[in-house]
Amino acid sequence: MAEVQSRELLMGAVSAGCLGRLPLRVVSRGNRSHGPKQQQFVPDQALWHAQQEVWQRLQSQLARASTNSRQIPALQSDHYVQFNEPELVASVVRDLWSELNL
């Protein structure tokens, strides 16, 4: 019950457009495999997939918080995008910096 309430609270925490045109980039992991590293924390595959669905919805909802946003998939990354694809993260930051300094 508490897990469901927490999920509903998180899903409603960010409303669409609440950040106006604030530039926002959401880098989301793309690798959703249920490998051995993740299995130690969530051994039930059905639960793992359900959690991933919720996480993806939260990431998409976060991206909709600004009318000037993009969600960028990090296709080779699991949870730690900044470690798995540091060049992608750096590229997103550089691109955003360039946009802001026209």
Backbone as a chain_set.jsonl record, in Angstrom:
{"seq": "MAEVQSRELLMGAVSAGCLGRLPLRVVSRGNRSHGPKQQQFVPDQALWHAQQEVWQRLQSQLARASTNSRQIPALQSDHYVQFNEPELVASVVRDLWSELNL", "coords": {"N": [[0.818, -1.188, 0.0], [1.891, 1.292, 0.844], [3.863, 1.571, -1.078], [2.389, 1.96, -3.429], [1.091, 4.387, -2.816], [3.34, 6.055, -2.612], [4.278, 5.948, -5.248], [2.132, 7.153, -6.61], [2.285, 9.705, -5.503], [4.805, 10.533, -6.447], [4.306, 10.469, -9.222], [2.532, 12.562, -9.492], [3.977, 14.752, -8.776], [5.26, 16.501, -10.539], [3.989, 18.746, -12.721], [2.765, 19.107, -16.06], [4.464, 21.438, -17.989], [5.092, 23.061, -15.816], [7.517, 24.281, -15.378], [7.656, 26.23, -17.214], [9.325, 27.756, -19.947], [11.844, 26.955, -19.272], [14.989, 25.727, -20.041], [15.439, 22.295, -20.368], [16.872, 19.126, -20.106], [16.523, 15.703, -20.197], [18.242, 12.946, -19.538], [17.856, 9.696, -20.146], [18.175, 6.341, -19.151], [18.746, 3.629, -21.414], [19.139, 0.932, -21.478], [17.394, -1.644, -20.405], [17.723, -4.132, -19.4], [17.532, -7.092, -17.411], [19.867, -7.849, -15.804], [22.548, -9.718, -14.115], [23.659, -7.965, -12.212], [21.542, -6.27, -11.515], [19.719, -8.145, -10.702], [20.37, -8.993, -8.145], [19.188, -7.129, -6.527], [16.5, -6.978, -7.282], [15.037, -9.726, -7.61], [12.708, -10.759, -8.784], [11.423, -10.923, -11.913], [9.024, -9.918, -13.019], [8.303, -7.919, -11.218], [10.539, -6.308, -11.543], [10.222, -5.422, -14.223], [7.817, -4.006, -13.954], [8.63, -1.952, -12.253], [10.421, -0.675, -13.971], [8.715, 0.303, -15.939], [7.283, 2.224, -14.478], [9.403, 3.926, -13.825], [10.183, 4.835, -16.378], [7.877, 6.228, -17.129], [7.949, 8.256, -15.202], [10.298, 9.573, -15.968], [9.549, 10.524, -18.5], [7.441, 12.178, -17.74], [8.848, 14.068, -16.25], [10.323, 15.248, -18.309], [8.299, 16.573, -19.63], [7.827, 18.71, -18.0], [8.82, 21.126, -18.752], [8.305, 23.402, -21.443], [10.33, 23.633, -23.125], [12.011, 21.306, -23.585], [13.812, 18.184, -23.829], [13.921, 14.665, -24.072], [16.507, 12.488, -23.814], [17.624, 9.432, -24.912], [19.866, 7.179, -23.413], [21.234, 4.789, -24.819], [23.052, 2.733, -24.294], [23.228, 2.508, -21.611], [22.732, 1.636, -18.155], [21.481, 2.138, -14.95], [23.365, 4.104, -14.147], [23.974, 6.476, -15.981], [25.827, 8.547, -16.323], [28.233, 7.283, -15.826], [28.276, 5.107, -17.599], [27.908, 6.253, -20.141], [29.566, 8.711, -20.438], [30.377, 10.578, -22.385], [28.061, 11.117, -23.836], [26.482, 12.407, -21.891], [28.128, 14.634, -21.396], [28.045, 15.783, -23.935], [25.324, 16.499, -24.153], [25.199, 18.435, -22.141], [27.041, 20.317, -23.177], [25.719, 21.017, -25.593], [23.352, 22.144, -24.588], [24.434, 24.296, -23.185], [25.493, 25.729, -25.325], [23.117, 26.442, -26.648], [22.058, 28.193, -24.79], [23.817, 30.266, -24.804], [23.613, 31.921, -27.106]], "CA": [[0.0, 0.0, 0.0], [2.765, 2.473, 0.912], [4.559, 1.69, -2.37], [1.434, 2.536, -4.38], [0.917, 5.793, -2.454], [4.575, 6.749, -2.981], [4.308, 6.048, -6.704], [1.153, 8.164, -7.0], [2.833, 10.995, -5.105], [5.856, 10.871, -7.406], [3.732, 10.702, -10.545], [1.842, 13.836, -9.5], [4.848, 15.796, -8.241], [5.665, 17.436, -11.59], [2.902, 18.92, -13.678], [3.199, 19.502, -17.403], [4.684, 22.857, -18.216], [5.249, 23.83, -14.573], [8.772, 25.03, -15.432], [7.585, 27.187, -18.317], [10.267, 27.482, -21.038], [13.165, 26.679, -18.724], [15.637, 24.644, -20.799], [15.541, 21.061, -19.586], [17.235, 17.911, -20.831], [16.419, 14.527, -19.352], [18.984, 11.829, -20.133], [17.273, 8.487, -19.557], [18.857, 5.102, -19.538], [18.07, 2.875, -22.45], [19.338, -0.494, -21.245], [16.461, -2.077, -19.359], [17.878, -5.574, -19.187], [17.488, -7.564, -16.022], [21.11, -8.59, -15.697], [22.933, -10.223, -12.792], [23.892, -6.859, -11.281], [20.257, -5.802, -11.029], [18.982, -9.257, -10.114], [20.623, -9.102, -6.721], [18.301, -6.209, -5.832], [15.107, -7.29, -7.628], [15.089, -11.05, -8.25], [11.449, -11.052, -9.465], [11.432, -10.216, -13.199], [7.776, -9.173, -13.218], [8.428, -6.701, -10.422], [11.567, -5.491, -12.201], [9.626, -4.772, -15.398], [6.835, -3.034, -13.473], [9.396, -0.798, -11.777], [10.983, 0.023, -15.124], [7.621, 1.041, -16.567], [7.028, 3.405, -13.655], [10.558, 4.822, -13.973], [10.119, 5.474, -17.696], [6.799, 7.225, -17.086], [8.436, 9.396, -14.416], [11.266, 10.288, -16.801], [8.772, 11.238, -19.523], [6.705, 13.247, -17.062], [9.827, 15.104, -15.938], [10.639, 15.949, -19.557], [7.157, 17.438, -19.986], [7.711, 19.804, -17.04], [9.174, 22.358, -19.451], [7.922, 23.424, -22.849], [11.605, 23.674, -23.846], [12.727, 20.149, -23.058], [14.011, 16.983, -24.649], [14.343, 13.464, -23.377], [17.547, 11.858, -24.62], [17.89, 8.067, -24.442], [21.244, 6.689, -23.341], [20.909, 3.417, -25.212], [24.021, 1.761, -23.783], [23.365, 2.719, -20.171], [21.773, 1.176, -17.162], [21.115, 3.195, -14.01], [24.381, 5.156, -14.012], [24.231, 7.014, -17.314], [27.037, 9.367, -16.308], [29.394, 6.384, -15.844], [28.223, 4.26, -18.789], [28.018, 7.074, -21.349], [29.941, 10.07, -20.031], [30.44, 11.49, -23.536], [26.692, 11.54, -24.149], [26.093, 13.395, -20.885], [28.911, 15.847, -21.676], [27.528, 16.354, -25.177], [24.04, 17.133, -23.843], [25.498, 19.657, -21.384], [27.638, 21.28, -24.12], [24.673, 21.498, -26.505], [22.464, 23.028, -23.839], [25.216, 25.511, -22.923], [25.538, 26.47, -26.596], [21.794, 27.023, -26.88], [21.834, 29.288, -23.837], [24.765, 31.343, -25.08], [23.508, 32.252, -28.528]], "C": [[0.869, 1.262, 0.0], [3.483, 2.688, -0.406], [3.648, 2.341, -3.404], [1.232, 4.02, -4.081], [2.144, 6.604, -2.838], [4.64, 6.968, -4.479], [3.34, 7.132, -7.176], [1.645, 9.562, -6.641], [3.908, 11.444, -6.083], [5.285, 11.222, -8.771], [3.044, 12.067, -10.604], [2.722, 15.007, -9.086], [5.205, 16.856, -9.272], [4.527, 17.541, -12.589], [3.455, 19.438, -15.002], [3.312, 21.014, -17.5], [4.95, 23.69, -16.975], [6.549, 24.637, -14.54], [8.785, 26.067, -16.555], [8.528, 26.788, -19.439], [11.685, 27.232, -20.539], [13.802, 25.527, -19.5], [15.879, 23.429, -19.906], [15.898, 19.905, -20.497], [17.212, 16.766, -19.837], [17.126, 13.391, -20.081], [18.533, 10.573, -19.408], [18.012, 7.251, -20.038], [18.048, 4.344, -20.57], [18.151, 1.381, -22.246], [18.461, -0.93, -20.082], [16.569, -3.57, -19.094], [17.874, -5.889, -17.698], [18.697, -8.459, -15.831], [21.431, -8.994, -14.281], [23.137, -9.112, -11.767], [22.571, -6.38, -10.679], [19.481, -6.901, -10.313], [19.204, -9.366, -8.62], [19.694, -8.196, -5.915], [16.832, -6.525, -6.079], [15.081, -8.63, -8.359], [13.828, -11.416, -9.038], [11.369, -10.242, -10.761], [10.165, -9.416, -13.439], [7.817, -7.862, -12.439], [9.439, -5.756, -11.048], [10.969, -4.723, -13.376], [8.583, -3.721, -14.988], [7.539, -1.773, -12.975], [9.963, 0.006, -12.937], [9.928, 0.835, -15.852], [7.328, 2.332, -15.8], [8.167, 4.406, -13.84], [10.517, 5.553, -15.314], [9.013, 6.526, -17.744], [7.233, 8.461, -16.305], [9.428, 10.228, -15.225], [10.547, 11.107, -17.876], [8.008, 12.395, -18.92], [7.657, 14.387, -16.709], [10.156, 15.916, -17.187], [9.512, 16.891, -19.978], [6.998, 18.633, -19.045], [8.067, 21.145, -17.665], [8.686, 22.263, -20.894], [9.157, 23.511, -23.74], [12.471, 22.52, -23.338], [12.891, 19.065, -24.108], [14.403, 15.85, -23.733], [15.301, 12.732, -24.299], [17.81, 10.461, -24.079], [19.386, 7.755, -24.474], [21.157, 5.18, -23.566], [21.85, 2.354, -24.655], [24.112, 1.779, -22.263], [22.297, 2.013, -19.364], [21.533, 2.353, -16.214], [22.095, 4.374, -14.002], [24.819, 5.677, -15.369], [25.552, 7.777, -17.35], [28.308, 8.515, -16.3], [29.454, 5.566, -17.125], [28.432, 5.039, -20.078], [28.382, 8.522, -21.002], [30.0, 11.05, -21.197], [29.061, 11.971, -23.951], [26.254, 12.63, -23.176], [26.834, 14.713, -21.142], [28.397, 16.552, -22.926], [26.207, 17.087, -24.946], [24.275, 18.445, -23.096], [26.095, 20.719, -22.309], [26.593, 21.865, -25.056], [23.733, 22.477, -25.805], [23.171, 24.348, -23.55], [25.277, 26.371, -24.187], [24.205, 27.143, -26.887], [21.57, 28.241, -25.998], [22.726, 30.482, -24.095], [24.769, 31.723, -26.542], [24.148, 33.554, -28.869]], "O": [[0.609, 2.194, -0.761], [3.697, 3.826, -0.823], [4.098, 3.189, -4.175], [1.204, 4.832, -5.006], [2.013, 7.722, -3.336], [5.014, 8.048, -4.937], [3.684, 7.937, -8.041], [1.438, 10.504, -7.405], [3.924, 12.601, -6.504], [5.737, 12.174, -9.406], [2.981, 12.67, -11.675], [2.253, 16.145, -9.05], [5.433, 18.009, -8.906], [4.147, 16.558, -13.224], [4.48, 20.118, -15.044], [2.397, 21.758, -17.148], [5.026, 24.915, -17.068], [6.67, 25.578, -13.756], [9.809, 26.702, -16.81], [8.548, 25.628, -19.85], [12.632, 27.295, -21.324], [13.207, 24.455, -19.602], [16.455, 23.541, -18.823], [15.285, 19.729, -21.55], [17.81, 16.848, -18.764], [16.658, 12.929, -21.122], [18.79, 10.4, -18.217], [18.415, 7.155, -21.197], [16.82, 4.413, -20.592], [17.33, 0.635, -22.777], [18.745, -0.626, -18.924], [15.621, -4.196, -18.62], [18.178, -5.042, -16.858], [18.569, -9.678, -15.711], [20.696, -8.668, -13.349], [22.827, -9.289, -10.588], [22.49, -6.116, -9.48], [18.679, -6.621, -9.421], [18.305, -9.793, -7.895], [19.437, -8.466, -4.742], [16.004, -6.358, -5.184], [15.102, -8.667, -9.589], [13.882, -12.306, -9.886], [11.259, -9.017, -10.72], [10.23, -8.329, -14.014], [7.411, -6.818, -12.949], [9.224, -4.545, -11.082], [11.182, -3.518, -13.51], [8.487, -2.666, -15.614], [7.093, -0.658, -13.246], [9.984, 1.236, -12.89], [10.208, 1.934, -16.33], [7.149, 3.394, -16.396], [7.921, 5.602, -13.993], [10.787, 6.753, -15.378], [9.193, 7.592, -18.332], [6.923, 9.586, -16.697], [9.396, 11.457, -15.169], [10.907, 12.257, -18.125], [7.932, 13.472, -19.512], [7.298, 15.555, -16.856], [10.257, 17.142, -17.122], [9.768, 17.907, -20.624], [6.13, 19.479, -19.264], [7.659, 22.191, -17.16], [8.659, 21.183, -21.486], [9.047, 23.467, -24.966], [13.524, 22.734, -22.739], [12.202, 19.041, -25.128], [15.119, 16.039, -22.749], [14.952, 12.395, -25.431], [18.18, 10.31, -22.915], [20.071, 8.041, -25.456], [21.024, 4.403, -22.621], [21.471, 1.186, -24.558], [24.985, 1.128, -21.689], [21.16, 1.819, -19.793], [21.393, 3.482, -16.683], [21.676, 5.523, -13.863], [25.907, 5.355, -15.846], [26.31, 7.659, -18.313], [29.36, 8.988, -16.728], [30.531, 5.348, -17.681], [29.064, 4.54, -21.009], [27.6, 9.442, -21.243], [29.705, 12.232, -21.021], [28.908, 13.116, -24.376], [25.717, 13.657, -23.59], [26.228, 15.784, -21.106], [28.324, 17.78, -22.966], [25.997, 18.174, -25.485], [23.627, 19.451, -23.383], [25.709, 21.886, -22.243], [26.577, 23.074, -25.29], [23.367, 23.51, -26.366], [22.561, 25.411, -23.662], [25.13, 27.591, -24.124], [24.172, 28.293, -27.325], [20.953, 29.215, -26.428], [22.425, 31.591, -23.654], [25.832, 31.836, -27.151], [24.137, 33.962, -30.03]]}, "num_chains": 1, "name": "protein.A"}
